[in-house]
Amino acid sequence: MSEQSTPGEERTQVPFMQRILDNPFILLFIGIVFPAVFYIIWGIMEIVNIPIAP
């Protein structure tokens, strides 16, 4: 038997996390942007911690 939707039946909405994990372009974007942002923040923290030369 195949399931057929009746006119009164509502379609279930796809969860937000599943939409993100199903899209390879969003995963690629996240995989490039997050490490880049963390390395930039880490680099700024390292530069700030360098003592000023006398």
mmCIF entry with sequence, helices, sheets and N, C-alpha, C, O atoms, coordinates in Angstrom:
data_MODEL
# 
_entry.id   MODEL 
# 
_entity.id                         1 
_entity.type                       polymer 
_entity.pdbx_number_of_molecules   1 
# 
_entity_poly.entity_id                      1 
_entity_poly.type                           'polypeptide(L)' 
_entity_poly.nstd_linkage                   no 
_entity_poly.nstd_monomer                   no 
_entity_poly.pdbx_seq_one_letter_code       MSEQSTPGEERTQVPFMQRILDNPFILLFIGIVFPAVFYIIWGIMEIVNIPIAP 
_entity_poly.pdbx_seq_one_letter_code_can   MSEQSTPGEERTQVPFMQRILDNPFILLFIGIVFPAVFYIIWGIMEIVNIPIAP 
_entity_poly.pdbx_strand_id                 A 
# 
loop_
_entity_poly_seq.entity_id 
_entity_poly_seq.num 
_entity_poly_seq.mon_id 
_entity_poly_seq.hetero 
1 1  MET n 
1 2  SER n 
1 3  GLU n 
1 4  GLN n 
1 5  SER n 
1 6  THR n 
1 7  PRO n 
1 8  GLY n 
1 9  GLU n 
1 10 GLU n 
1 11 ARG n 
1 12 THR n 
1 13 GLN n 
1 14 VAL n 
1 15 PRO n 
1 16 PHE n 
1 17 MET n 
1 18 GLN n 
1 19 ARG n 
1 20 ILE n 
1 21 LEU n 
1 22 ASP n 
1 23 ASN n 
1 24 PRO n 
1 25 PHE n 
1 26 ILE n 
1 27 LEU n 
1 28 LEU n 
1 29 PHE n 
1 30 ILE n 
1 31 GLY n 
1 32 ILE n 
1 33 VAL n 
1 34 PHE n 
1 35 PRO n 
1 36 ALA n 
1 37 VAL n 
1 38 PHE n 
1 39 TYR n 
1 40 ILE n 
1 41 ILE n 
1 42 TRP n 
1 43 GLY n 
1 44 ILE n 
1 45 MET n 
1 46 GLU n 
1 47 ILE n 
1 48 VAL n 
1 49 ASN n 
1 50 ILE n 
1 51 PRO n 
1 52 ILE n 
1 53 ALA n 
1 54 PRO n 
# 
_struct_asym.id          A 
_struct_asym.entity_id   1 
# 
loop_
_struct_conf.conf_type_id 
_struct_conf.id 
_struct_conf.pdbx_PDB_helix_id 
_struct_conf.beg_label_comp_id 
_struct_conf.beg_label_asym_id 
_struct_conf.beg_label_seq_id 
_struct_conf.pdbx_beg_PDB_ins_code 
_struct_conf.end_label_comp_id 
_struct_conf.end_label_asym_id 
_struct_conf.end_label_seq_id 
_struct_conf.pdbx_end_PDB_ins_code 
_struct_conf.beg_auth_comp_id 
_struct_conf.beg_auth_asym_id 
_struct_conf.beg_auth_seq_id 
_struct_conf.end_auth_comp_id 
_struct_conf.end_auth_asym_id 
_struct_conf.end_auth_seq_id 
_struct_conf.pdbx_PDB_helix_class 
_struct_conf.details 
_struct_conf.pdbx_PDB_helix_length 
HELX_P HELX_P1 AA1 PHE A 16 ? ASP A 22 ? PHE A 16 ASP A 22 1 ? 7  
HELX_P HELX_P2 AA2 PRO A 24 ? ASN A 49 ? PRO A 24 ASN A 49 1 ? 26 
# 
_struct_conf_type.id          HELX_P 
_struct_conf_type.criteria    ? 
_struct_conf_type.reference   ? 
# 
loop_
_atom_site.group_PDB 
_atom_site.id 
_atom_site.type_symbol 
_atom_site.label_atom_id 
_atom_site.label_alt_id 
_atom_site.label_comp_id 
_atom_site.label_asym_id 
_atom_site.label_entity_id 
_atom_site.label_seq_id 
_atom_site.pdbx_PDB_ins_code 
_atom_site.Cartn_x 
_atom_site.Cartn_y 
_atom_site.Cartn_z 
_atom_site.occupancy 
_atom_site.B_iso_or_equiv 
_atom_site.pdbx_formal_charge 
_atom_site.auth_seq_id 
_atom_site.auth_comp_id 
_atom_site.auth_asym_id 
_atom_site.auth_atom_id 
_atom_site.pdbx_PDB_model_num 
ATOM 1   N N  . MET A 1 1  ? 0.836  -1.183 0.000  1.00 0.00 ? 1  MET A N  1 
ATOM 2   C CA . MET A 1 1  ? 0.000  0.000  0.000  1.00 0.00 ? 1  MET A CA 1 
ATOM 3   C C  . MET A 1 1  ? 0.877  1.242  0.000  1.00 0.00 ? 1  MET A C  1 
ATOM 4   O O  . MET A 1 1  ? 1.876  1.305  0.717  1.00 0.00 ? 1  MET A O  1 
ATOM 5   N N  . SER A 1 2  ? 0.515  2.194  -0.778 1.00 0.00 ? 2  SER A N  1 
ATOM 6   C CA . SER A 1 2  ? 1.269  3.448  -0.796 1.00 0.00 ? 2  SER A CA 1 
ATOM 7   C C  . SER A 1 2  ? 0.513  4.483  0.027  1.00 0.00 ? 2  SER A C  1 
ATOM 8   O O  . SER A 1 2  ? -0.717 4.504  0.079  1.00 0.00 ? 2  SER A O  1 
ATOM 9   N N  . GLU A 1 3  ? 1.301  5.334  0.663  1.00 0.00 ? 3  GLU A N  1 
ATOM 10  C CA . GLU A 1 3  ? 0.683  6.369  1.485  1.00 0.00 ? 3  GLU A CA 1 
ATOM 11  C C  . GLU A 1 3  ? 0.358  7.565  0.610  1.00 0.00 ? 3  GLU A C  1 
ATOM 12  O O  . GLU A 1 3  ? 1.228  8.109  -0.070 1.00 0.00 ? 3  GLU A O  1 
ATOM 13  N N  . GLN A 1 4  ? -0.887 7.963  0.635  1.00 0.00 ? 4  GLN A N  1 
ATOM 14  C CA . GLN A 1 4  ? -1.303 9.136  -0.121 1.00 0.00 ? 4  GLN A CA 1 
ATOM 15  C C  . GLN A 1 4  ? -1.816 10.158 0.873  1.00 0.00 ? 4  GLN A C  1 
ATOM 16  O O  . GLN A 1 4  ? -2.525 9.831  1.825  1.00 0.00 ? 4  GLN A O  1 
ATOM 17  N N  . SER A 1 5  ? -1.440 11.410 0.628  1.00 0.00 ? 5  SER A N  1 
ATOM 18  C CA . SER A 1 5  ? -1.884 12.444 1.553  1.00 0.00 ? 5  SER A CA 1 
ATOM 19  C C  . SER A 1 5  ? -3.310 12.856 1.208  1.00 0.00 ? 5  SER A C  1 
ATOM 20  O O  . SER A 1 5  ? -3.676 13.017 0.044  1.00 0.00 ? 5  SER A O  1 
ATOM 21  N N  . THR A 1 6  ? -4.080 13.016 2.244  1.00 0.00 ? 6  THR A N  1 
ATOM 22  C CA . THR A 1 6  ? -5.448 13.477 2.059  1.00 0.00 ? 6  THR A CA 1 
ATOM 23  C C  . THR A 1 6  ? -5.437 14.990 2.036  1.00 0.00 ? 6  THR A C  1 
ATOM 24  O O  . THR A 1 6  ? -4.496 15.599 2.546  1.00 0.00 ? 6  THR A O  1 
ATOM 25  N N  . PRO A 1 7  ? -6.444 15.613 1.466  1.00 0.00 ? 7  PRO A N  1 
ATOM 26  C CA . PRO A 1 7  ? -6.447 17.084 1.377  1.00 0.00 ? 7  PRO A CA 1 
ATOM 27  C C  . PRO A 1 7  ? -6.345 17.789 2.726  1.00 0.00 ? 7  PRO A C  1 
ATOM 28  O O  . PRO A 1 7  ? -5.802 18.891 2.791  1.00 0.00 ? 7  PRO A O  1 
ATOM 29  N N  . GLY A 1 8  ? -6.838 17.202 3.785  1.00 0.00 ? 8  GLY A N  1 
ATOM 30  C CA . GLY A 1 8  ? -6.796 17.842 5.093  1.00 0.00 ? 8  GLY A CA 1 
ATOM 31  C C  . GLY A 1 8  ? -5.502 17.602 5.855  1.00 0.00 ? 8  GLY A C  1 
ATOM 32  O O  . GLY A 1 8  ? -5.262 18.229 6.887  1.00 0.00 ? 8  GLY A O  1 
ATOM 33  N N  . GLU A 1 9  ? -4.661 16.691 5.348  1.00 0.00 ? 9  GLU A N  1 
ATOM 34  C CA . GLU A 1 9  ? -3.438 16.334 6.068  1.00 0.00 ? 9  GLU A CA 1 
ATOM 35  C C  . GLU A 1 9  ? -2.341 17.357 5.786  1.00 0.00 ? 9  GLU A C  1 
ATOM 36  O O  . GLU A 1 9  ? -2.108 17.720 4.633  1.00 0.00 ? 9  GLU A O  1 
ATOM 37  N N  . GLU A 1 10 ? -1.676 17.816 6.829  1.00 0.00 ? 10 GLU A N  1 
ATOM 38  C CA . GLU A 1 10 ? -0.599 18.796 6.675  1.00 0.00 ? 10 GLU A CA 1 
ATOM 39  C C  . GLU A 1 10 ? 0.728  18.089 6.465  1.00 0.00 ? 10 GLU A C  1 
ATOM 40  O O  . GLU A 1 10 ? 0.971  17.026 7.036  1.00 0.00 ? 10 GLU A O  1 
ATOM 41  N N  . ARG A 1 11 ? 1.592  18.685 5.638  1.00 0.00 ? 11 ARG A N  1 
ATOM 42  C CA . ARG A 1 11 ? 2.937  18.135 5.456  1.00 0.00 ? 11 ARG A CA 1 
ATOM 43  C C  . ARG A 1 11 ? 3.788  18.535 6.647  1.00 0.00 ? 11 ARG A C  1 
ATOM 44  O O  . ARG A 1 11 ? 3.683  19.651 7.157  1.00 0.00 ? 11 ARG A O  1 
ATOM 45  N N  . THR A 1 12 ? 4.629  17.615 7.082  1.00 0.00 ? 12 THR A N  1 
ATOM 46  C CA . THR A 1 12 ? 5.519  17.941 8.189  1.00 0.00 ? 12 THR A CA 1 
ATOM 47  C C  . THR A 1 12 ? 6.694  18.742 7.664  1.00 0.00 ? 12 THR A C  1 
ATOM 48  O O  . THR A 1 12 ? 7.219  18.460 6.587  1.00 0.00 ? 12 THR A O  1 
ATOM 49  N N  . GLN A 1 13 ? 7.099  19.731 8.423  1.00 0.00 ? 13 GLN A N  1 
ATOM 50  C CA . GLN A 1 13 ? 8.208  20.591 8.016  1.00 0.00 ? 13 GLN A CA 1 
ATOM 51  C C  . GLN A 1 13 ? 9.529  19.896 8.338  1.00 0.00 ? 13 GLN A C  1 
ATOM 52  O O  . GLN A 1 13 ? 9.671  19.263 9.384  1.00 0.00 ? 13 GLN A O  1 
ATOM 53  N N  . VAL A 1 14 ? 10.501 20.023 7.416  1.00 0.00 ? 14 VAL A N  1 
ATOM 54  C CA . VAL A 1 14 ? 11.810 19.412 7.612  1.00 0.00 ? 14 VAL A CA 1 
ATOM 55  C C  . VAL A 1 14 ? 12.531 20.201 8.710  1.00 0.00 ? 14 VAL A C  1 
ATOM 56  O O  . VAL A 1 14 ? 12.573 21.430 8.660  1.00 0.00 ? 14 VAL A O  1 
ATOM 57  N N  . PRO A 1 15 ? 13.095 19.507 9.693  1.00 0.00 ? 15 PRO A N  1 
ATOM 58  C CA . PRO A 1 15 ? 13.791 20.213 10.779 1.00 0.00 ? 15 PRO A CA 1 
ATOM 59  C C  . PRO A 1 15 ? 14.970 21.042 10.264 1.00 0.00 ? 15 PRO A C  1 
ATOM 60  O O  . PRO A 1 15 ? 15.586 20.706 9.253  1.00 0.00 ? 15 PRO A O  1 
ATOM 61  N N  . PHE A 1 16 ? 15.269 22.120 10.969 1.00 0.00 ? 16 PHE A N  1 
ATOM 62  C CA . PHE A 1 16 ? 16.321 23.062 10.567 1.00 0.00 ? 16 PHE A CA 1 
ATOM 63  C C  . PHE A 1 16 ? 17.670 22.374 10.440 1.00 0.00 ? 16 PHE A C  1 
ATOM 64  O O  . PHE A 1 16 ? 18.375 22.577 9.451  1.00 0.00 ? 16 PHE A O  1 
ATOM 65  N N  . MET A 1 17 ? 18.038 21.572 11.412 1.00 0.00 ? 17 MET A N  1 
ATOM 66  C CA . MET A 1 17 ? 19.349 20.917 11.403 1.00 0.00 ? 17 MET A CA 1 
ATOM 67  C C  . MET A 1 17 ? 19.468 19.952 10.227 1.00 0.00 ? 17 MET A C  1 
ATOM 68  O O  . MET A 1 17 ? 20.545 19.822 9.645  1.00 0.00 ? 17 MET A O  1 
ATOM 69  N N  . GLN A 1 18 ? 18.389 19.280 9.873  1.00 0.00 ? 18 GLN A N  1 
ATOM 70  C CA . GLN A 1 18 ? 18.426 18.352 8.744  1.00 0.00 ? 18 GLN A CA 1 
ATOM 71  C C  . GLN A 1 18 ? 18.609 19.111 7.430  1.00 0.00 ? 18 GLN A C  1 
ATOM 72  O O  . GLN A 1 18 ? 19.310 18.637 6.535  1.00 0.00 ? 18 GLN A O  1 
ATOM 73  N N  . ARG A 1 19 ? 17.982 20.291 7.308  1.00 0.00 ? 19 ARG A N  1 
ATOM 74  C CA . ARG A 1 19 ? 18.170 21.092 6.094  1.00 0.00 ? 19 ARG A CA 1 
ATOM 75  C C  . ARG A 1 19 ? 19.618 21.530 5.954  1.00 0.00 ? 19 ARG A C  1 
ATOM 76  O O  . ARG A 1 19 ? 20.149 21.563 4.843  1.00 0.00 ? 19 ARG A O  1 
ATOM 77  N N  . ILE A 1 20 ? 20.274 21.872 7.079  1.00 0.00 ? 20 ILE A N  1 
ATOM 78  C CA . ILE A 1 20 ? 21.684 22.281 7.027  1.00 0.00 ? 20 ILE A CA 1 
ATOM 79  C C  . ILE A 1 20 ? 22.563 21.092 6.655  1.00 0.00 ? 20 ILE A C  1 
ATOM 80  O O  . ILE A 1 20 ? 23.433 21.215 5.792  1.00 0.00 ? 20 ILE A O  1 
ATOM 81  N N  . LEU A 1 21 ? 22.350 19.953 7.288  1.00 0.00 ? 21 LEU A N  1 
ATOM 82  C CA . LEU A 1 21 ? 23.198 18.793 7.051  1.00 0.00 ? 21 LEU A CA 1 
ATOM 83  C C  . LEU A 1 21 ? 22.961 18.157 5.684  1.00 0.00 ? 21 LEU A C  1 
ATOM 84  O O  . LEU A 1 21 ? 23.820 17.416 5.206  1.00 0.00 ? 21 LEU A O  1 
ATOM 85  N N  . ASP A 1 22 ? 21.839 18.417 5.048  1.00 0.00 ? 22 ASP A N  1 
ATOM 86  C CA . ASP A 1 22 ? 21.559 17.881 3.721  1.00 0.00 ? 22 ASP A CA 1 
ATOM 87  C C  . ASP A 1 22 ? 22.129 18.746 2.604  1.00 0.00 ? 22 ASP A C  1 
ATOM 88  O O  . ASP A 1 22 ? 22.163 18.312 1.453  1.00 0.00 ? 22 ASP A O  1 
ATOM 89  N N  . ASN A 1 23 ? 22.573 19.947 2.916  1.00 0.00 ? 23 ASN A N  1 
ATOM 90  C CA . ASN A 1 23 ? 23.080 20.865 1.889  1.00 0.00 ? 23 ASN A CA 1 
ATOM 91  C C  . ASN A 1 23 ? 24.609 20.882 1.916  1.00 0.00 ? 23 ASN A C  1 
ATOM 92  O O  . ASN A 1 23 ? 25.193 21.412 2.861  1.00 0.00 ? 23 ASN A O  1 
ATOM 93  N N  . PRO A 1 24 ? 25.270 20.315 0.902  1.00 0.00 ? 24 PRO A N  1 
ATOM 94  C CA . PRO A 1 24 ? 26.739 20.261 0.925  1.00 0.00 ? 24 PRO A CA 1 
ATOM 95  C C  . PRO A 1 24 ? 27.400 21.628 0.821  1.00 0.00 ? 24 PRO A C  1 
ATOM 96  O O  . PRO A 1 24 ? 28.515 21.806 1.311  1.00 0.00 ? 24 PRO A O  1 
ATOM 97  N N  . PHE A 1 25 ? 26.739 22.596 0.194  1.00 0.00 ? 25 PHE A N  1 
ATOM 98  C CA . PHE A 1 25 ? 27.335 23.919 0.059  1.00 0.00 ? 25 PHE A CA 1 
ATOM 99  C C  . PHE A 1 25 ? 27.367 24.658 1.400  1.00 0.00 ? 25 PHE A C  1 
ATOM 100 O O  . PHE A 1 25 ? 28.319 25.383 1.691  1.00 0.00 ? 25 PHE A O  1 
ATOM 101 N N  . ILE A 1 26 ? 26.335 24.472 2.204  1.00 0.00 ? 26 ILE A N  1 
ATOM 102 C CA . ILE A 1 26 ? 26.343 25.076 3.541  1.00 0.00 ? 26 ILE A CA 1 
ATOM 103 C C  . ILE A 1 26 ? 27.416 24.413 4.398  1.00 0.00 ? 26 ILE A C  1 
ATOM 104 O O  . ILE A 1 26 ? 28.108 25.091 5.157  1.00 0.00 ? 26 ILE A O  1 
ATOM 105 N N  . LEU A 1 27 ? 27.561 23.092 4.283  1.00 0.00 ? 27 LEU A N  1 
ATOM 106 C CA . LEU A 1 27 ? 28.606 22.402 5.045  1.00 0.00 ? 27 LEU A CA 1 
ATOM 107 C C  . LEU A 1 27 ? 29.996 22.873 4.608  1.00 0.00 ? 27 LEU A C  1 
ATOM 108 O O  . LEU A 1 27 ? 30.879 23.052 5.447  1.00 0.00 ? 27 LEU A O  1 
ATOM 109 N N  . LEU A 1 28 ? 30.193 23.075 3.301  1.00 0.00 ? 28 LEU A N  1 
ATOM 110 C CA . LEU A 1 28 ? 31.470 23.586 2.807  1.00 0.00 ? 28 LEU A CA 1 
ATOM 111 C C  . LEU A 1 28 ? 31.727 24.980 3.351  1.00 0.00 ? 28 LEU A C  1 
ATOM 112 O O  . LEU A 1 28 ? 32.834 25.278 3.800  1.00 0.00 ? 28 LEU A O  1 
ATOM 113 N N  . PHE A 1 29 ? 30.717 25.835 3.315  1.00 0.00 ? 29 PHE A N  1 
ATOM 114 C CA . PHE A 1 29 ? 30.850 27.196 3.832  1.00 0.00 ? 29 PHE A CA 1 
ATOM 115 C C  . PHE A 1 29 ? 31.205 27.184 5.316  1.00 0.00 ? 29 PHE A C  1 
ATOM 116 O O  . PHE A 1 29 ? 32.109 27.901 5.745  1.00 0.00 ? 29 PHE A O  1 
ATOM 117 N N  . ILE A 1 30 ? 30.499 26.375 6.098  1.00 0.00 ? 30 ILE A N  1 
ATOM 118 C CA . ILE A 1 30 ? 30.778 26.284 7.537  1.00 0.00 ? 30 ILE A CA 1 
ATOM 119 C C  . ILE A 1 30 ? 32.182 25.741 7.776  1.00 0.00 ? 30 ILE A C  1 
ATOM 120 O O  . ILE A 1 30 ? 32.889 26.211 8.667  1.00 0.00 ? 30 ILE A O  1 
ATOM 121 N N  . GLY A 1 31 ? 32.588 24.748 6.979  1.00 0.00 ? 31 GLY A N  1 
ATOM 122 C CA . GLY A 1 31 ? 33.900 24.144 7.152  1.00 0.00 ? 31 GLY A CA 1 
ATOM 123 C C  . GLY A 1 31 ? 35.047 25.064 6.806  1.00 0.00 ? 31 GLY A C  1 
ATOM 124 O O  . GLY A 1 31 ? 36.164 24.856 7.280  1.00 0.00 ? 31 GLY A O  1 
ATOM 125 N N  . ILE A 1 32 ? 34.803 26.072 5.996  1.00 0.00 ? 32 ILE A N  1 
ATOM 126 C CA . ILE A 1 32 ? 35.850 27.036 5.652  1.00 0.00 ? 32 ILE A CA 1 
ATOM 127 C C  . ILE A 1 32 ? 35.806 28.254 6.567  1.00 0.00 ? 32 ILE A C  1 
ATOM 128 O O  . ILE A 1 32 ? 36.848 28.739 7.009  1.00 0.00 ? 32 ILE A O  1 
ATOM 129 N N  . VAL A 1 33 ? 34.615 28.745 6.850  1.00 0.00 ? 33 VAL A N  1 
ATOM 130 C CA . VAL A 1 33 ? 34.478 29.994 7.611  1.00 0.00 ? 33 VAL A CA 1 
ATOM 131 C C  . VAL A 1 33 ? 34.824 29.808 9.089  1.00 0.00 ? 33 VAL A C  1 
ATOM 132 O O  . VAL A 1 33 ? 35.550 30.635 9.641  1.00 0.00 ? 33 VAL A O  1 
ATOM 133 N N  . PHE A 1 34 ? 34.337 28.765 9.745  1.00 0.00 ? 34 PHE A N  1 
ATOM 134 C CA . PHE A 1 34 ? 34.600 28.604 11.171 1.00 0.00 ? 34 PHE A CA 1 
ATOM 135 C C  . PHE A 1 34 ? 36.088 28.504 11.490 1.00 0.00 ? 34 PHE A C  1 
ATOM 136 O O  . PHE A 1 34 ? 36.561 29.237 12.358 1.00 0.00 ? 34 PHE A O  1 
ATOM 137 N N  . PRO A 1 35 ? 36.852 27.627 10.827 1.00 0.00 ? 35 PRO A N  1 
ATOM 138 C CA . PRO A 1 35 ? 38.283 27.589 11.134 1.00 0.00 ? 35 PRO A CA 1 
ATOM 139 C C  . PRO A 1 35 ? 38.983 28.911 10.822 1.00 0.00 ? 35 PRO A C  1 
ATOM 140 O O  . PRO A 1 35 ? 39.871 29.329 11.566 1.00 0.00 ? 35 PRO A O  1 
ATOM 141 N N  . ALA A 1 36 ? 38.597 29.570 9.735  1.00 0.00 ? 36 ALA A N  1 
ATOM 142 C CA . ALA A 1 36 ? 39.224 30.847 9.379  1.00 0.00 ? 36 ALA A CA 1 
ATOM 143 C C  . ALA A 1 36 ? 38.977 31.888 10.473 1.00 0.00 ? 36 ALA A C  1 
ATOM 144 O O  . ALA A 1 36 ? 39.899 32.596 10.878 1.00 0.00 ? 36 ALA A O  1 
ATOM 145 N N  . VAL A 1 37 ? 37.747 31.978 10.943 1.00 0.00 ? 37 VAL A N  1 
ATOM 146 C CA . VAL A 1 37 ? 37.424 32.954 11.989 1.00 0.00 ? 37 VAL A CA 1 
ATOM 147 C C  . VAL A 1 37 ? 38.176 32.623 13.277 1.00 0.00 ? 37 VAL A C  1 
ATOM 148 O O  . VAL A 1 37 ? 38.708 33.524 13.925 1.00 0.00 ? 37 VAL A O  1 
ATOM 149 N N  . PHE A 1 38 ? 38.228 31.350 13.657 1.00 0.00 ? 38 PHE A N  1 
ATOM 150 C CA . PHE A 1 38 ? 38.930 30.985 14.890 1.00 0.00 ? 38 PHE A CA 1 
ATOM 151 C C  . PHE A 1 38 ? 40.432 31.253 14.784 1.00 0.00 ? 38 PHE A C  1 
ATOM 152 O O  . PHE A 1 38 ? 41.043 31.700 15.755 1.00 0.00 ? 38 PHE A O  1 
ATOM 153 N N  . TYR A 1 39 ? 41.035 30.988 13.623 1.00 0.00 ? 39 TYR A N  1 
ATOM 154 C CA . TYR A 1 39 ? 42.460 31.265 13.458 1.00 0.00 ? 39 TYR A CA 1 
ATOM 155 C C  . TYR A 1 39 ? 42.736 32.767 13.464 1.00 0.00 ? 39 TYR A C  1 
ATOM 156 O O  . TYR A 1 39 ? 43.760 33.198 13.994 1.00 0.00 ? 39 TYR A O  1 
ATOM 157 N N  . ILE A 1 40 ? 41.853 33.558 12.893 1.00 0.00 ? 40 ILE A N  1 
ATOM 158 C CA . ILE A 1 40 ? 42.028 35.015 12.923 1.00 0.00 ? 40 ILE A CA 1 
ATOM 159 C C  . ILE A 1 40 ? 41.945 35.521 14.359 1.00 0.00 ? 40 ILE A C  1 
ATOM 160 O O  . ILE A 1 40 ? 42.771 36.330 14.782 1.00 0.00 ? 40 ILE A O  1 
ATOM 161 N N  . ILE A 1 41 ? 40.951 35.048 15.108 1.00 0.00 ? 41 ILE A N  1 
ATOM 162 C CA . ILE A 1 41 ? 40.820 35.458 16.515 1.00 0.00 ? 41 ILE A CA 1 
ATOM 163 C C  . ILE A 1 41 ? 42.034 35.006 17.314 1.00 0.00 ? 41 ILE A C  1 
ATOM 164 O O  . ILE A 1 41 ? 42.547 35.762 18.139 1.00 0.00 ? 41 ILE A O  1 
ATOM 165 N N  . TRP A 1 42 ? 42.497 33.792 17.084 1.00 0.00 ? 42 TRP A N  1 
ATOM 166 C CA . TRP A 1 42 ? 43.674 33.266 17.777 1.00 0.00 ? 42 TRP A CA 1 
ATOM 167 C C  . TRP A 1 42 ? 44.896 34.113 17.438 1.00 0.00 ? 42 TRP A C  1 
ATOM 168 O O  . TRP A 1 42 ? 45.684 34.432 18.328 1.00 0.00 ? 42 TRP A O  1 
ATOM 169 N N  . GLY A 1 43 ? 45.069 34.482 16.173 1.00 0.00 ? 43 GLY A N  1 
ATOM 170 C CA . GLY A 1 43 ? 46.192 35.319 15.770 1.00 0.00 ? 43 GLY A CA 1 
ATOM 171 C C  . GLY A 1 43 ? 46.148 36.692 16.413 1.00 0.00 ? 43 GLY A C  1 
ATOM 172 O O  . GLY A 1 43 ? 47.181 37.211 16.837 1.00 0.00 ? 43 GLY A O  1 
ATOM 173 N N  . ILE A 1 44 ? 44.972 37.285 16.491 1.00 0.00 ? 44 ILE A N  1 
ATOM 174 C CA . ILE A 1 44 ? 44.839 38.599 17.135 1.00 0.00 ? 44 ILE A CA 1 
ATOM 175 C C  . ILE A 1 44 ? 45.183 38.491 18.615 1.00 0.00 ? 44 ILE A C  1 
ATOM 176 O O  . ILE A 1 44 ? 45.843 39.374 19.162 1.00 0.00 ? 44 ILE A O  1 
ATOM 177 N N  . MET A 1 45 ? 44.741 37.416 19.272 1.00 0.00 ? 45 MET A N  1 
ATOM 178 C CA . MET A 1 45 ? 45.069 37.229 20.688 1.00 0.00 ? 45 MET A CA 1 
ATOM 179 C C  . MET A 1 45 ? 46.579 37.075 20.880 1.00 0.00 ? 45 MET A C  1 
ATOM 180 O O  . MET A 1 45 ? 47.132 37.604 21.844 1.00 0.00 ? 45 MET A O  1 
ATOM 181 N N  . GLU A 1 46 ? 47.247 36.365 19.983 1.00 0.00 ? 46 GLU A N  1 
ATOM 182 C CA . GLU A 1 46 ? 48.700 36.193 20.079 1.00 0.00 ? 46 GLU A CA 1 
ATOM 183 C C  . GLU A 1 46 ? 49.426 37.523 19.873 1.00 0.00 ? 46 GLU A C  1 
ATOM 184 O O  . GLU A 1 46 ? 50.395 37.811 20.577 1.00 0.00 ? 46 GLU A O  1 
ATOM 185 N N  . ILE A 1 47 ? 48.973 38.331 18.925 1.00 0.00 ? 47 ILE A N  1 
ATOM 186 C CA . ILE A 1 47 ? 49.603 39.627 18.670 1.00 0.00 ? 47 ILE A CA 1 
ATOM 187 C C  . ILE A 1 47 ? 49.423 40.559 19.860 1.00 0.00 ? 47 ILE A C  1 
ATOM 188 O O  . ILE A 1 47 ? 50.344 41.292 20.218 1.00 0.00 ? 47 ILE A O  1 
ATOM 189 N N  . VAL A 1 48 ? 48.247 40.537 20.475 1.00 0.00 ? 48 VAL A N  1 
ATOM 190 C CA . VAL A 1 48 ? 47.979 41.387 21.627 1.00 0.00 ? 48 VAL A CA 1 
ATOM 191 C C  . VAL A 1 48 ? 48.874 40.996 22.810 1.00 0.00 ? 48 VAL A C  1 
ATOM 192 O O  . VAL A 1 48 ? 49.266 41.856 23.599 1.00 0.00 ? 48 VAL A O  1 
ATOM 193 N N  . ASN A 1 49 ? 49.199 39.700 22.935 1.00 0.00 ? 49 ASN A N  1 
ATOM 194 C CA . ASN A 1 49 ? 49.995 39.223 24.071 1.00 0.00 ? 49 ASN A CA 1 
ATOM 195 C C  . ASN A 1 49 ? 51.498 39.455 23.907 1.00 0.00 ? 49 ASN A C  1 
ATOM 196 O O  . ASN A 1 49 ? 52.260 39.221 24.845 1.00 0.00 ? 49 ASN A O  1 
ATOM 197 N N  . ILE A 1 50 ? 51.936 39.912 22.730 1.00 0.00 ? 50 ILE A N  1 
ATOM 198 C CA . ILE A 1 50 ? 53.374 40.191 22.545 1.00 0.00 ? 50 ILE A CA 1 
ATOM 199 C C  . ILE A 1 50 ? 53.731 41.442 23.334 1.00 0.00 ? 50 ILE A C  1 
ATOM 200 O O  . ILE A 1 50 ? 53.083 42.475 23.167 1.00 0.00 ? 50 ILE A O  1 
ATOM 201 N N  . PRO A 1 51 ? 54.742 41.374 24.186 1.00 0.00 ? 51 PRO A N  1 
ATOM 202 C CA . PRO A 1 51 ? 55.096 42.567 24.971 1.00 0.00 ? 51 PRO A CA 1 
ATOM 203 C C  . PRO A 1 51 ? 55.703 43.658 24.070 1.00 0.00 ? 51 PRO A C  1 
ATOM 204 O O  . PRO A 1 51 ? 56.346 43.367 23.061 1.00 0.00 ? 51 PRO A O  1 
ATOM 205 N N  . ILE A 1 52 ? 55.484 44.891 24.458 1.00 0.00 ? 52 ILE A N  1 
ATOM 206 C CA . ILE A 1 52 ? 56.004 46.035 23.711 1.00 0.00 ? 52 ILE A CA 1 
ATOM 207 C C  . ILE A 1 52 ? 57.510 46.135 23.956 1.00 0.00 ? 52 ILE A C  1 
ATOM 208 O O  . ILE A 1 52 ? 57.973 46.037 25.093 1.00 0.00 ? 52 ILE A O  1 
ATOM 209 N N  . ALA A 1 53 ? 58.270 46.332 22.868 1.00 0.00 ? 53 ALA A N  1 
ATOM 210 C CA . ALA A 1 53 ? 59.718 46.428 22.989 1.00 0.00 ? 53 ALA A CA 1 
ATOM 211 C C  . ALA A 1 53 ? 60.102 47.720 23.725 1.00 0.00 ? 53 ALA A C  1 
ATOM 212 O O  . ALA A 1 53 ? 59.499 48.767 23.483 1.00 0.00 ? 53 ALA A O  1 
ATOM 213 N N  . PRO A 1 54 ? 61.095 47.656 24.617 1.00 0.00 ? 54 PRO A N  1 
ATOM 214 C CA . PRO A 1 54 ? 61.505 48.873 25.350 1.00 0.00 ? 54 PRO A CA 1 
ATOM 215 C C  . PRO A 1 54 ? 62.297 49.832 24.475 1.00 0.00 ? 54 PRO A C  1 
ATOM 216 O O  . PRO A 1 54 ? 62.711 50.894 24.942 1.00 0.00 ? 54 PRO A O  1 
# 
